[in-house]
Amino acid sequence: MPCYDPRDNENESYVLEIRDNPLDKKLIKDLSEQNKKLEAGLCALLTELEKKGIADEVITQASKSGLINLTDFWLAHSKEDETRLSVELHKFSEHEQNILKRLLNER
C-alpha cells in the first residue's frame, strides 16, 4: 500500500460520524485528502533524497529554514511505513516472501 491510499480512512470516518453539518463533512474530507497527498508527496521527495545520500543534510537545513521539525516527521513516517509493510509482508507464506524478495532484488 503506498503512502497515499484512499483505503486508509479510519480517522476520517470517525470524524465524519460525529459531525452533522454536510459542509463540515465536505471540508473535513477535502482537507484530509489534501493532507494525505501532501504527506505522500513529502515522503516521495525525502525518499528520493535518501537515494542520493543527501536527505539528512536537506532535512536539517529545511527544518531550520521552515522552523518545523522535519526530522521527527521523517522518523515517525518511516517507522509507520516499516510497520505497515511488515504487516502486509506477513500475510504471505515464507515461499511467497522469498519470491517477493527475489523480485525486489532484481529491480
Biopython code that builds the backbone (N, CA, C, O; Angstrom):
import numpy as np
from Bio.PDB.StructureBuilder import StructureBuilder

atoms = [
    (1, "MET", "N", (0.850, -1.165, 0.000)),
    (1, "MET", "CA", (0.000, 0.000, 0.000)),
    (1, "MET", "C", (0.902, 1.237, 0.000)),
    (1, "MET", "O", (1.787, 1.340, 0.849)),
    (2, "PRO", "N", (0.706, 2.155, -0.906)),
    (2, "PRO", "CA", (1.533, 3.362, -0.940)),
    (2, "PRO", "C", (1.187, 4.298, 0.207)),
    (2, "PRO", "O", (0.190, 4.108, 0.904)),
    (3, "CYS", "N", (2.026, 5.314, 0.393)),
    (3, "CYS", "CA", (1.753, 6.278, 1.458)),
    (3, "CYS", "C", (0.378, 6.915, 1.286)),
    (3, "CYS", "O", (-0.334, 7.140, 2.265)),
    (4, "TYR", "N", (0.013, 7.200, 0.057)),
    (4, "TYR", "CA", (-1.303, 7.768, -0.205)),
    (4, "TYR", "C", (-2.204, 6.646, -0.673)),
    (4, "TYR", "O", (-2.085, 6.165, -1.800)),
    (5, "ASP", "N", (-3.094, 6.237, 0.191)),
    (5, "ASP", "CA", (-4.004, 5.154, -0.147)),
    (5, "ASP", "C", (-5.382, 5.510, 0.376)),
    (5, "ASP", "O", (-5.572, 5.616, 1.587)),
    (6, "PRO", "N", (-6.347, 5.698, -0.510)),
    (6, "PRO", "CA", (-7.674, 6.110, -0.078)),
    (6, "PRO", "C", (-8.360, 5.098, 0.824)),
    (6, "PRO", "O", (-9.344, 5.437, 1.482)),
    (7, "ARG", "N", (-7.862, 3.850, 0.872)),
    (7, "ARG", "CA", (-8.465, 2.855, 1.766)),
    (7, "ARG", "C", (-8.164, 3.157, 3.224)),
    (7, "ARG", "O", (-8.882, 2.689, 4.108)),
    (8, "ASP", "N", (-7.117, 3.930, 3.495)),
    (8, "ASP", "CA", (-6.710, 4.234, 4.863)),
    (8, "ASP", "C", (-7.457, 5.473, 5.348)),
    (8, "ASP", "O", (-6.913, 6.576, 5.304)),
    (9, "ASN", "N", (-8.695, 5.305, 5.811)),
    (9, "ASN", "CA", (-9.503, 6.459, 6.193)),
    (9, "ASN", "C", (-10.181, 6.274, 7.540)),
    (9, "ASN", "O", (-11.269, 6.804, 7.767)),
    (10, "GLU", "N", (-9.546, 5.524, 8.438)),
    (10, "GLU", "CA", (-10.138, 5.230, 9.741)),
    (10, "GLU", "C", (-10.428, 6.494, 10.539)),
    (10, "GLU", "O", (-11.546, 6.663, 11.025)),
    (11, "ASN", "N", (-9.455, 7.382, 10.685)),
    (11, "ASN", "CA", (-9.655, 8.617, 11.454)),
    (11, "ASN", "C", (-10.688, 9.513, 10.790)),
    (11, "ASN", "O", (-11.535, 10.103, 11.463)),
    (12, "GLU", "N", (-10.616, 9.612, 9.484)),
    (12, "GLU", "CA", (-11.557, 10.448, 8.746)),
    (12, "GLU", "C", (-12.983, 9.951, 8.961)),
    (12, "GLU", "O", (-13.893, 10.756, 9.159)),
    (13, "SER", "N", (-13.185, 8.658, 8.926)),
    (13, "SER", "CA", (-14.525, 8.096, 9.111)),
    (13, "SER", "C", (-15.079, 8.447, 10.480)),
    (13, "SER", "O", (-16.250, 8.803, 10.613)),
    (14, "TYR", "N", (-14.231, 8.346, 11.500)),
    (14, "TYR", "CA", (-14.677, 8.676, 12.858)),
    (14, "TYR", "C", (-15.097, 10.134, 12.959)),
    (14, "TYR", "O", (-16.157, 10.442, 13.503)),
    (15, "VAL", "N", (-14.265, 11.035, 12.433)),
    (15, "VAL", "CA", (-14.577, 12.468, 12.499)),
    (15, "VAL", "C", (-15.861, 12.771, 11.734)),
    (15, "VAL", "O", (-16.687, 13.563, 12.188)),
    (16, "LEU", "N", (-16.024, 12.150, 10.593)),
    (16, "LEU", "CA", (-17.229, 12.386, 9.804)),
    (16, "LEU", "C", (-18.484, 11.893, 10.517)),
    (16, "LEU", "O", (-19.555, 12.482, 10.368)),
    (17, "GLU", "N", (-18.359, 10.820, 11.287)),
    (17, "GLU", "CA", (-19.508, 10.282, 12.013)),
    (17, "GLU", "C", (-20.020, 11.247, 13.077)),
    (17, "GLU", "O", (-21.225, 11.325, 13.317)),
    (18, "ILE", "N", (-19.117, 11.976, 13.710)),
    (18, "ILE", "CA", (-19.535, 12.838, 14.820)),
    (18, "ILE", "C", (-19.935, 14.239, 14.371)),
    (18, "ILE", "O", (-20.343, 15.058, 15.195)),
    (19, "ARG", "N", (-19.825, 14.524, 13.086)),
    (19, "ARG", "CA", (-20.226, 15.834, 12.554)),
    (19, "ARG", "C", (-21.563, 15.699, 11.841)),
    (19, "ARG", "O", (-21.787, 14.736, 11.107)),
    (20, "ASP", "N", (-22.456, 16.671, 12.057)),
    (20, "ASP", "CA", (-23.779, 16.634, 11.429)),
    (20, "ASP", "C", (-23.867, 17.508, 10.186)),
    (20, "ASP", "O", (-24.576, 17.179, 9.235)),
    (21, "ASN", "N", (-23.157, 18.604, 10.199)),
    (21, "ASN", "CA", (-23.251, 19.585, 9.127)),
    (21, "ASN", "C", (-22.590, 19.052, 7.848)),
    (21, "ASN", "O", (-21.404, 18.720, 7.866)),
    (22, "PRO", "N", (-23.331, 18.966, 6.751)),
    (22, "PRO", "CA", (-22.753, 18.462, 5.486)),
    (22, "PRO", "C", (-21.574, 19.293, 4.995)),
    (22, "PRO", "O", (-20.651, 18.754, 4.384)),
    (23, "LEU", "N", (-21.593, 20.613, 5.257)),
    (23, "LEU", "CA", (-20.461, 21.454, 4.844)),
    (23, "LEU", "C", (-19.210, 21.105, 5.646)),
    (23, "LEU", "O", (-18.107, 21.092, 5.100)),
    (24, "ASP", "N", (-19.378, 20.822, 6.938)),
    (24, "ASP", "CA", (-18.247, 20.388, 7.762)),
    (24, "ASP", "C", (-17.679, 19.080, 7.230)),
    (24, "ASP", "O", (-16.464, 18.913, 7.124)),
    (25, "LYS", "N", (-18.571, 18.161, 6.900)),
    (25, "LYS", "CA", (-18.128, 16.861, 6.400)),
    (25, "LYS", "C", (-17.338, 17.007, 5.106)),
    (25, "LYS", "O", (-16.313, 16.349, 4.927)),
    (26, "LYS", "N", (-17.804, 17.859, 4.210)),
    (26, "LYS", "CA", (-17.101, 18.073, 2.943)),
    (26, "LYS", "C", (-15.730, 18.704, 3.189)),
    (26, "LYS", "O", (-14.732, 18.290, 2.599)),
    (27, "LEU", "N", (-15.692, 19.708, 4.064)),
    (27, "LEU", "CA", (-14.429, 20.376, 4.371)),
    (27, "LEU", "C", (-13.444, 19.391, 5.001)),
    (27, "LEU", "O", (-12.271, 19.361, 4.628)),
    (28, "ILE", "N", (-13.912, 18.597, 5.942)),
    (28, "ILE", "CA", (-13.046, 17.612, 6.598)),
    (28, "ILE", "C", (-12.511, 16.618, 5.573)),
    (28, "ILE", "O", (-11.321, 16.302, 5.567)),
    (29, "LYS", "N", (-13.384, 16.134, 4.717)),
    (29, "LYS", "CA", (-12.984, 15.165, 3.694)),
    (29, "LYS", "C", (-11.954, 15.774, 2.741)),
    (29, "LYS", "O", (-10.953, 15.136, 2.412)),
    (30, "ASP", "N", (-12.204, 17.016, 2.296)),
    (30, "ASP", "CA", (-11.279, 17.690, 1.373)),
    (30, "ASP", "C", (-9.917, 17.930, 2.025)),
    (30, "ASP", "O", (-8.878, 17.698, 1.408)),
    (31, "LEU", "N", (-9.929, 18.395, 3.271)),
    (31, "LEU", "CA", (-8.666, 18.674, 3.975)),
    (31, "LEU", "C", (-7.900, 17.378, 4.260)),
    (31, "LEU", "O", (-6.673, 17.340, 4.170)),
    (32, "SER", "N", (-8.627, 16.339, 4.599)),
    (32, "SER", "CA", (-7.986, 15.053, 4.848)),
    (32, "SER", "C", (-7.324, 14.536, 3.576)),
    (32, "SER", "O", (-6.195, 14.047, 3.607)),
    (33, "GLU", "N", (-8.028, 14.649, 2.473)),
    (33, "GLU", "CA", (-7.494, 14.215, 1.176)),
    (33, "GLU", "C", (-6.240, 15.020, 0.807)),
    (33, "GLU", "O", (-5.243, 14.457, 0.354)),
    (34, "GLN", "N", (-6.301, 16.329, 1.006)),
    (34, "GLN", "CA", (-5.163, 17.188, 0.707)),
    (34, "GLN", "C", (-3.974, 16.830, 1.600)),
    (34, "GLN", "O", (-2.838, 16.780, 1.129)),
    (35, "ASN", "N", (-4.230, 16.584, 2.879)),
    (35, "ASN", "CA", (-3.171, 16.227, 3.808)),
    (35, "ASN", "C", (-2.495, 14.922, 3.396)),
    (35, "ASN", "O", (-1.269, 14.821, 3.432)),
    (36, "LYS", "N", (-3.287, 13.923, 3.007)),
    (36, "LYS", "CA", (-2.725, 12.647, 2.573)),
    (36, "LYS", "C", (-1.831, 12.825, 1.346)),
    (36, "LYS", "O", (-0.759, 12.226, 1.259)),
    (37, "LYS", "N", (-2.276, 13.647, 0.407)),
    (37, "LYS", "CA", (-1.484, 13.884, -0.807)),
    (37, "LYS", "C", (-0.186, 14.627, -0.491)),
    (37, "LYS", "O", (0.866, 14.308, -1.044)),
    (38, "LEU", "N", (-0.262, 15.613, 0.396)),
    (38, "LEU", "CA", (0.947, 16.359, 0.771)),
    (38, "LEU", "C", (1.936, 15.455, 1.496)),
    (38, "LEU", "O", (3.139, 15.520, 1.243)),
    (39, "GLU", "N", (1.436, 14.616, 2.394)),
    (39, "GLU", "CA", (2.308, 13.702, 3.118)),
    (39, "GLU", "C", (2.952, 12.700, 2.164)),
    (39, "GLU", "O", (4.138, 12.395, 2.286)),
    (40, "ALA", "N", (2.170, 12.190, 1.216)),
    (40, "ALA", "CA", (2.717, 11.255, 0.230)),
    (40, "ALA", "C", (3.769, 11.937, -0.638)),
    (40, "ALA", "O", (4.791, 11.335, -0.967)),
    (41, "GLY", "N", (3.522, 13.185, -1.007)),
    (41, "GLY", "CA", (4.492, 13.934, -1.804)),
    (41, "GLY", "C", (5.784, 14.174, -1.046)),
    (41, "GLY", "O", (6.875, 14.014, -1.594)),
    (42, "LEU", "N", (5.658, 14.560, 0.215)),
    (42, "LEU", "CA", (6.840, 14.783, 1.046)),
    (42, "LEU", "C", (7.612, 13.477, 1.220)),
    (42, "LEU", "O", (8.842, 13.466, 1.172)),
    (43, "CYS", "N", (6.890, 12.387, 1.422)),
    (43, "CYS", "CA", (7.524, 11.072, 1.544)),
    (43, "CYS", "C", (8.301, 10.730, 0.276)),
    (43, "CYS", "O", (9.443, 10.278, 0.345)),
    (44, "ALA", "N", (7.679, 10.948, -0.877)),
    (44, "ALA", "CA", (8.350, 10.640, -2.148)),
    (44, "ALA", "C", (9.614, 11.483, -2.318)),
    (44, "ALA", "O", (10.655, 10.974, -2.734)),
    (45, "LEU", "N", (9.521, 12.762, -1.998)),
    (45, "LEU", "CA", (10.690, 13.641, -2.122)),
    (45, "LEU", "C", (11.822, 13.215, -1.187)),
    (45, "LEU", "O", (12.979, 13.133, -1.598)),
    (46, "LEU", "N", (11.480, 12.946, 0.067)),
    (46, "LEU", "CA", (12.515, 12.565, 1.028)),
    (46, "LEU", "C", (13.118, 11.204, 0.678)),
    (46, "LEU", "O", (14.306, 10.975, 0.905)),
    (47, "THR", "N", (12.316, 10.315, 0.134)),
    (47, "THR", "CA", (12.822, 9.015, -0.302)),
    (47, "THR", "C", (13.846, 9.190, -1.426)),
    (47, "THR", "O", (14.894, 8.544, -1.422)),
    (48, "GLU", "N", (13.543, 10.055, -2.376)),
    (48, "GLU", "CA", (14.486, 10.316, -3.475)),
    (48, "GLU", "C", (15.765, 10.966, -2.960)),
    (48, "GLU", "O", (16.853, 10.663, -3.450)),
    (49, "LEU", "N", (15.646, 11.856, -1.978)),
    (49, "LEU", "CA", (16.830, 12.474, -1.389)),
    (49, "LEU", "C", (17.675, 11.430, -0.661)),
    (49, "LEU", "O", (18.904, 11.487, -0.702)),
    (50, "GLU", "N", (17.026, 10.486, -0.004)),
    (50, "GLU", "CA", (17.758, 9.402, 0.660)),
    (50, "GLU", "C", (18.539, 8.572, -0.353)),
    (50, "GLU", "O", (19.682, 8.192, -0.101)),
    (51, "LYS", "N", (17.921, 8.291, -1.498)),
    (51, "LYS", "CA", (18.589, 7.512, -2.536)),
    (51, "LYS", "C", (19.864, 8.199, -3.001)),
    (51, "LYS", "O", (20.834, 7.535, -3.367)),
    (52, "LYS", "N", (19.865, 9.520, -2.988)),
    (52, "LYS", "CA", (21.032, 10.289, -3.431)),
    (52, "LYS", "C", (22.003, 10.573, -2.283)),
    (52, "LYS", "O", (23.062, 11.164, -2.490)),
    (53, "GLY", "N", (21.629, 10.141, -1.062)),
    (53, "GLY", "CA", (22.503, 10.316, 0.097)),
    (53, "GLY", "C", (22.552, 11.730, 0.644)),
    (53, "GLY", "O", (23.499, 12.092, 1.342)),
    (54, "ILE", "N", (21.545, 12.534, 0.339)),
    (54, "ILE", "CA", (21.566, 13.928, 0.806)),
    (54, "ILE", "C", (20.353, 14.281, 1.673)),
    (54, "ILE", "O", (20.134, 15.453, 1.979)),
    (55, "ALA", "N", (19.573, 13.288, 2.066)),
    (55, "ALA", "CA", (18.342, 13.546, 2.821)),
    (55, "ALA", "C", (18.627, 14.239, 4.155)),
    (55, "ALA", "O", (17.971, 15.224, 4.495)),
    (56, "ASP", "N", (19.591, 13.735, 4.901)),
    (56, "ASP", "CA", (19.866, 14.311, 6.228)),
    (56, "ASP", "C", (20.235, 15.785, 6.132)),
    (56, "ASP", "O", (19.747, 16.611, 6.903)),
    (57, "GLU", "N", (21.095, 16.100, 5.184)),
    (57, "GLU", "CA", (21.525, 17.493, 5.001)),
    (57, "GLU", "C", (20.340, 18.385, 4.621)),
    (57, "GLU", "O", (20.164, 19.464, 5.186)),
    (58, "VAL", "N", (19.540, 17.933, 3.675)),
    (58, "VAL", "CA", (18.396, 18.726, 3.211)),
    (58, "VAL", "C", (17.348, 18.856, 4.312)),
    (58, "VAL", "O", (16.802, 19.941, 4.515)),
    (59, "ILE", "N", (17.060, 17.766, 5.026)),
    (59, "ILE", "CA", (16.077, 17.807, 6.107)),
    (59, "ILE", "C", (16.519, 18.764, 7.202)),
    (59, "ILE", "O", (15.713, 19.542, 7.713)),
    (60, "THR", "N", (17.780, 18.712, 7.560)),
    (60, "THR", "CA", (18.300, 19.605, 8.604)),
    (60, "THR", "C", (18.170, 21.065, 8.188)),
    (60, "THR", "O", (17.695, 21.897, 8.961)),
    (61, "GLN", "N", (18.590, 21.368, 6.973)),
    (61, "GLN", "CA", (18.515, 22.756, 6.506)),
    (61, "GLN", "C", (17.071, 23.218, 6.341)),
    (61, "GLN", "O", (16.733, 24.342, 6.714)),
    (62, "ALA", "N", (16.219, 22.364, 5.786)),
    (62, "ALA", "CA", (14.807, 22.717, 5.603)),
    (62, "ALA", "C", (14.119, 22.921, 6.950)),
    (62, "ALA", "O", (13.255, 23.787, 7.082)),
    (63, "SER", "N", (14.498, 22.133, 7.941)),
    (63, "SER", "CA", (13.924, 22.290, 9.279)),
    (63, "SER", "C", (14.287, 23.642, 9.865)),
    (63, "SER", "O", (13.463, 24.295, 10.505)),
    (64, "LYS", "N", (15.536, 24.061, 9.638)),
    (64, "LYS", "CA", (15.966, 25.375, 10.120)),
    (64, "LYS", "C", (15.252, 26.488, 9.359)),
    (64, "LYS", "O", (14.776, 27.453, 9.957)),
    (65, "SER", "N", (15.182, 26.348, 8.050)),
    (65, "SER", "CA", (14.563, 27.386, 7.221)),
    (65, "SER", "C", (13.070, 27.507, 7.468)),
    (65, "SER", "O", (12.536, 28.616, 7.507)),
    (66, "GLY", "N", (12.401, 26.395, 7.634)),
    (66, "GLY", "CA", (10.950, 26.403, 7.784)),
    (66, "GLY", "C", (10.477, 26.424, 9.225)),
    (66, "GLY", "O", (9.276, 26.491, 9.487)),
    (67, "LEU", "N", (11.419, 26.365, 10.163)),
    (67, "LEU", "CA", (11.094, 26.341, 11.588)),
    (67, "LEU", "C", (10.098, 25.226, 11.922)),
    (67, "LEU", "O", (9.166, 25.415, 12.703)),
    (68, "ILE", "N", (10.321, 24.065, 11.310)),
    (68, "ILE", "CA", (9.481, 22.897, 11.567)),
    (68, "ILE", "C", (10.396, 21.684, 11.656)),
    (68, "ILE", "O", (11.379, 21.588, 10.922)),
    (69, "ASN", "N", (10.078, 20.768, 12.546)),
    (69, "ASN", "CA", (10.939, 19.616, 12.763)),
    (69, "ASN", "C", (10.606, 18.504, 11.760)),
    (69, "ASN", "O", (9.774, 17.638, 12.031)),
    (70, "LEU", "N", (11.262, 18.545, 10.614)),
    (70, "LEU", "CA", (11.053, 17.521, 9.597)),
    (70, "LEU", "C", (11.717, 16.197, 9.977)),
    (70, "LEU", "O", (11.307, 15.136, 9.505)),
    (71, "THR", "N", (12.727, 16.261, 10.818)),
    (71, "THR", "CA", (13.407, 15.039, 11.242)),
    (71, "THR", "C", (12.445, 14.125, 11.979)),
    (71, "THR", "O", (12.371, 12.931, 11.690)),
    (72, "ASP", "N", (11.709, 14.682, 12.930)),
    (72, "ASP", "CA", (10.745, 13.874, 13.680)),
    (72, "ASP", "C", (9.654, 13.327, 12.759)),
    (72, "ASP", "O", (9.248, 12.171, 12.879)),
    (73, "PHE", "N", (9.185, 14.175, 11.836)),
    (73, "PHE", "CA", (8.182, 13.706, 10.873)),
    (73, "PHE", "C", (8.725, 12.522, 10.091)),
    (73, "PHE", "O", (8.049, 11.501, 9.966)),
    (74, "TRP", "N", (9.946, 12.645, 9.559)),
    (74, "TRP", "CA", (10.504, 11.614, 8.700)),
    (74, "TRP", "C", (10.760, 10.322, 9.473)),
    (74, "TRP", "O", (10.517, 9.232, 8.956)),
    (75, "LEU", "N", (11.246, 10.439, 10.697)),
    (75, "LEU", "CA", (11.479, 9.246, 11.509)),
    (75, "LEU", "C", (10.161, 8.531, 11.808)),
    (75, "LEU", "O", (10.076, 7.309, 11.687)),
    (76, "ALA", "N", (9.139, 9.286, 12.197)),
    (76, "ALA", "CA", (7.828, 8.695, 12.505)),
    (76, "ALA", "C", (7.197, 8.093, 11.252)),
    (76, "ALA", "O", (6.648, 6.992, 11.290)),
    (77, "HIS", "N", (7.279, 8.824, 10.149)),
    (77, "HIS", "CA", (6.678, 8.349, 8.899)),
    (77, "HIS", "C", (7.379, 7.079, 8.409)),
    (77, "HIS", "O", (6.726, 6.140, 7.956)),
    (78, "SER", "N", (8.688, 7.057, 8.502)),
    (78, "SER", "CA", (9.451, 5.878, 8.083)),
    (78, "SER", "C", (9.086, 4.669, 8.934)),
    (78, "SER", "O", (8.950, 3.556, 8.424)),
    (79, "LYS", "N", (8.929, 4.898, 10.244)),
    (79, "LYS", "CA", (8.550, 3.811, 11.157)),
    (79, "LYS", "C", (7.149, 3.303, 10.822)),
    (79, "LYS", "O", (6.906, 2.096, 10.838)),
    (80, "GLU", "N", (6.222, 4.225, 10.519)),
    (80, "GLU", "CA", (4.862, 3.829, 10.126)),
    (80, "GLU", "C", (4.899, 2.986, 8.848)),
    (80, "GLU", "O", (4.207, 1.973, 8.752)),
    (81, "ASP", "N", (5.702, 3.402, 7.875)),
    (81, "ASP", "CA", (5.835, 2.644, 6.626)),
    (81, "ASP", "C", (6.359, 1.235, 6.908)),
    (81, "ASP", "O", (5.843, 0.246, 6.387)),
    (82, "GLU", "N", (7.393, 1.170, 7.742)),
    (82, "GLU", "CA", (8.001, -0.118, 8.063)),
    (82, "GLU", "C", (6.990, -1.044, 8.752)),
    (82, "GLU", "O", (6.898, -2.226, 8.421)),
    (83, "THR", "N", (6.242, -0.504, 9.700)),
    (83, "THR", "CA", (5.240, -1.294, 10.416)),
    (83, "THR", "C", (4.145, -1.763, 9.469)),
    (83, "THR", "O", (3.757, -2.931, 9.485)),
    (84, "ARG", "N", (3.647, -0.845, 8.643)),
    (84, "ARG", "CA", (2.579, -1.169, 7.697)),
    (84, "ARG", "C", (3.027, -2.245, 6.710)),
    (84, "ARG", "O", (2.287, -3.189, 6.434)),
    (85, "LEU", "N", (4.240, -2.099, 6.182)),
    (85, "LEU", "CA", (4.737, -3.074, 5.211)),
    (85, "LEU", "C", (5.047, -4.419, 5.864)),
    (85, "LEU", "O", (4.878, -5.467, 5.241)),
    (86, "SER", "N", (5.495, -4.390, 7.106)),
    (86, "SER", "CA", (5.765, -5.621, 7.824)),
    (86, "SER", "C", (4.481, -6.422, 8.010)),
    (86, "SER", "O", (4.478, -7.642, 7.844)),
    (87, "VAL", "N", (3.398, -5.743, 8.352)),
    (87, "VAL", "CA", (2.099, -6.403, 8.495)),
    (87, "VAL", "C", (1.678, -7.006, 7.162)),
    (87, "VAL", "O", (1.207, -8.142, 7.111)),
    (88, "GLU", "N", (1.848, -6.244, 6.084)),
    (88, "GLU", "CA", (1.475, -6.744, 4.761)),
    (88, "GLU", "C", (2.338, -7.946, 4.371)),
    (88, "GLU", "O", (1.829, -8.927, 3.827)),
    (89, "LEU", "N", (3.623, -7.873, 4.643)),
    (89, "LEU", "CA", (4.539, -8.945, 4.257)),
    (89, "LEU", "C", (4.203, -10.248, 4.975)),
    (89, "LEU", "O", (4.333, -11.330, 4.402)),
    (90, "HIS", "N", (3.773, -10.142, 6.222)),
    (90, "HIS", "CA", (3.477, -11.350, 6.997)),
    (90, "HIS", "C", (2.186, -12.034, 6.567)),
    (90, "HIS", "O", (1.838, -13.092, 7.093)),
    (91, "LYS", "N", (1.479, -11.440, 5.623)),
    (91, "LYS", "CA", (0.295, -12.086, 5.061)),
    (91, "LYS", "C", (0.687, -13.160, 4.050)),
    (91, "LYS", "O", (-0.134, -13.986, 3.651)),
    (92, "PHE", "N", (1.953, -13.132, 3.646)),
    (92, "PHE", "CA", (2.446, -14.080, 2.642)),
    (92, "PHE", "C", (3.177, -15.233, 3.319)),
    (92, "PHE", "O", (3.738, -15.078, 4.403)),
    (93, "SER", "N", (3.162, -16.379, 2.669)),
    (93, "SER", "CA", (3.909, -17.534, 3.173)),
    (93, "SER", "C", (5.404, -17.253, 3.038)),
    (93, "SER", "O", (5.816, -16.303, 2.372)),
    (94, "GLU", "N", (6.205, -18.098, 3.682)),
    (94, "GLU", "CA", (7.657, -17.946, 3.586)),
    (94, "GLU", "C", (8.110, -18.050, 2.127)),
    (94, "GLU", "O", (8.975, -17.294, 1.683)),
    (95, "HIS", "N", (7.526, -18.979, 1.397)),
    (95, "HIS", "CA", (7.849, -19.156, -0.022)),
    (95, "HIS", "C", (7.516, -17.882, -0.808)),
    (95, "HIS", "O", (8.320, -17.413, -1.613)),
    (96, "GLU", "N", (6.327, -17.332, -0.567)),
    (96, "GLU", "CA", (5.917, -16.113, -1.272)),
    (96, "GLU", "C", (6.809, -14.926, -0.890)),
    (96, "GLU", "O", (7.129, -14.091, -1.736)),
    (97, "GLN", "N", (7.208, -14.854, 0.386)),
    (97, "GLN", "CA", (8.107, -13.784, 0.818)),
    (97, "GLN", "C", (9.445, -13.886, 0.098)),
    (97, "GLN", "O", (10.011, -12.872, -0.309)),
    (98, "ASN", "N", (9.945, -15.091, -0.059)),
    (98, "ASN", "CA", (11.215, -15.285, -0.779)),
    (98, "ASN", "C", (11.100, -14.862, -2.234)),
    (98, "ASN", "O", (12.031, -14.277, -2.788)),
    (99, "ILE", "N", (9.971, -15.152, -2.854)),
    (99, "ILE", "CA", (9.746, -14.715, -4.234)),
    (99, "ILE", "C", (9.727, -13.192, -4.303)),
    (99, "ILE", "O", (10.350, -12.599, -5.184)),
    (100, "LEU", "N", (9.019, -12.566, -3.381)),
    (100, "LEU", "CA", (8.959, -11.099, -3.356)),
    (100, "LEU", "C", (10.350, -10.491, -3.170)),
    (100, "LEU", "O", (10.704, -9.521, -3.840)),
    (101, "LYS", "N", (11.135, -11.067, -2.258)),
    (101, "LYS", "CA", (12.491, -10.572, -2.025)),
    (101, "LYS", "C", (13.333, -10.684, -3.285)),
    (101, "LYS", "O", (14.065, -9.764, -3.648)),
    (102, "ARG", "N", (13.214, -11.844, -3.951)),
    (102, "ARG", "CA", (13.973, -12.047, -5.194)),
    (102, "ARG", "C", (13.562, -11.021, -6.244)),
    (102, "ARG", "O", (14.409, -10.419, -6.905)),
    (103, "LEU", "N", (12.261, -10.829, -6.390)),
    (103, "LEU", "CA", (11.770, -9.876, -7.376)),
    (103, "LEU", "C", (12.252, -8.454, -7.064)),
    (103, "LEU", "O", (12.627, -7.705, -7.966)),
    (104, "LEU", "N", (12.238, -8.098, -5.795)),
    (104, "LEU", "CA", (12.688, -6.764, -5.409)),
    (104, "LEU", "C", (14.191, -6.593, -5.626)),
    (104, "LEU", "O", (14.644, -5.509, -5.994)),
    (105, "ASN", "N", (14.950, -7.632, -5.406)),
    (105, "ASN", "CA", (16.410, -7.562, -5.624)),
    (105, "ASN", "C", (16.772, -7.473, -7.096)),
    (105, "ASN", "O", (17.843, -6.979, -7.448)),
    (106, "GLU", "N", (15.877, -7.952, -7.962)),
    (106, "GLU", "CA", (16.124, -7.896, -9.402)),
    (106, "GLU", "C", (15.894, -6.502, -9.957)),
    (106, "GLU", "O", (16.350, -6.199, -11.060)),
    (107, "ARG", "N", (15.220, -5.672, -9.244)),
    (107, "ARG", "CA", (14.877, -4.327, -9.749)),
    (107, "ARG", "C", (16.073, -3.446, -9.814)),
    (107, "ARG", "O", (15.964, -2.287, -10.214)),
]
sb = StructureBuilder()
sb.init_structure("model")
sb.init_model(0)
sb.init_chain("A")
sb.init_seg("    ")
for serial, (resi, resn, name, xyz) in enumerate(atoms, 1):
    if name == "N":
        sb.init_residue(resn, " ", resi, " ")
    sb.init_atom(name, np.array(xyz, "f"), 0.0, 1.0, " ", f" {name:<3s}", serial, name[0])
structure = sb.get_structure()
